[in-house]
Structures are given as C-alpha cells and as structure tokens.
Amino acid sequence: MAIIVNLDVMMAKRKMSLNELSEKVDITLSNLSILKTGKAKAVRFSTLDAICKALDCQPGDILEFREDN
C-alpha cells in the first residue's frame, strides 16, 4: 500500500501510550491498533481530527504517501 501510517512515531514523540490515546480519542484499543499497524482500509475524518488534537499534530504527520515501485 502506498499510504504509510506513522501513528507510532507521533505517539513516541509525544510520549503517549496506546491506552492513553485510546481514551483521549474514544476509540477501542483494537481499532487503534489496526490503524497503527497500517492494516486499516479507511479512517474517518472525525477520528483523524481527534487523533491530531490528542497528539497536537497535523494529518500529514500521521499519514504519508509513498510511490509503489
């Protein structure tokens, strides 16, 4: 997939655990884990908005596009 999820990088920069982010964003640990590992097929803008607010970052800090070769 050409979209890379850098959620773990931003969580590490903010020193935030998966449990803490899950509580702040009000999303289940399993769904957050699916997103973090890049296995999610889609993400709602409302979820992305909540994650960005919790991590004080921009969507581009979490999502990255890379060309497939």
C-alpha positions in Angstrom: 0.0 0.0 0.0 1.3 3.5 -0.8 -0.2 5.1 2.3 2.1 4.8 5.3 0.7 5.3 8.8 3.2 6.9 11.2 1.0 6.9 14.2 3.6 5.1 16.4 6.2 7.7 15.5 3.9 10.6 16.7 2.9 8.7 19.8 6.6 8.2 20.7 7.3 11.8 20.1 4.5 12.8 22.4 5.4 10.0 24.9 1.8 8.8 24.7 0.8 5.1 25.1 -1.8 3.3 23.0 -4.1 3.1 26.1 -3.8 6.9 26.7 -4.5 7.8 23.1 -7.4 5.3 23.0 -9.0 7.1 26.0 -8.4 10.6 24.6 -9.8 9.7 21.2 -12.6 7.4 22.4 -11.6 4.6 20.1 -11.2 1.0 21.0 -7.7 -0.4 21.5 -8.2 -2.9 18.8 -9.3 -0.3 16.2 -6.4 2.0 17.2 -4.0 -0.9 16.9 -5.3 -1.8 13.4 -4.8 1.9 12.4 -1.3 2.0 13.9 -0.1 -1.2 12.2 -1.3 0.1 8.8 -4.0 -2.6 8.4 -6.9 -0.2 8.3 -8.7 0.2 5.0 -10.1 3.6 5.9 -10.1 6.2 8.6 -12.9 8.7 9.3 -12.1 12.4 9.3 -13.6 12.7 12.7 -11.2 10.0 14.0 -8.3 11.7 12.3 -9.3 15.0 13.7 -9.5 13.6 17.3 -6.1 11.9 16.9 -4.5 15.1 15.6 -6.0 17.1 18.5 -4.8 14.5 21.1 -1.3 14.3 19.6 -1.1 18.1 18.7 -0.1 17.3 15.1 -1.2 17.6 11.5 -2.7 14.8 9.4 0.5 14.8 7.3 2.5 13.9 10.5 0.5 10.7 10.7 -0.2 9.8 7.1 2.4 9.6 4.4 2.2 8.8 0.7 5.0 6.8 -1.0 5.1 5.7 -4.6 5.0 2.0 -5.2 7.8 0.8 -7.3 
